[in-house]
Amino acid sequence: QGRVRTYIDCDNVQHEAAPCGHDFSMEYEGMHVEIQLIYRRGLLPHWQDIQNKVTQLMLGFVVRPDELLPTANAPFISR
């Protein structure tokens, strides 16, 4: 669609612990969220797996409106 979804920028230091900044949007998952991660350059080959796992984590926080309030037939029970 001509838009950048993921942007990764790593420091140019010559060791595996050099930091990488990884920014991505969750707009394609229906969320207006911009994620910013920092990890060592040695993990760069796994950037897609990292992004997928963070996406799944964030989607785990989604609550449907019908889950917010108890219904008249189901009283609120504290857990």
Number of C-alpha atoms within 10 A of each C-alpha: 4 4 5 9 13 15 11 14 12 15 13 10 10 8 11 11 13 14 19 19 15 19 17 17 18 16 11 9 11 9 12 9 13 12 14 12 13 13 16 15 22 13 13 17 9 10 15 11 11 15 17 11 12 14 16 11 11 14 14 9 8 9 9 7 7 8 8 8 10 11 10 7 6 8 9 10 6 4 3
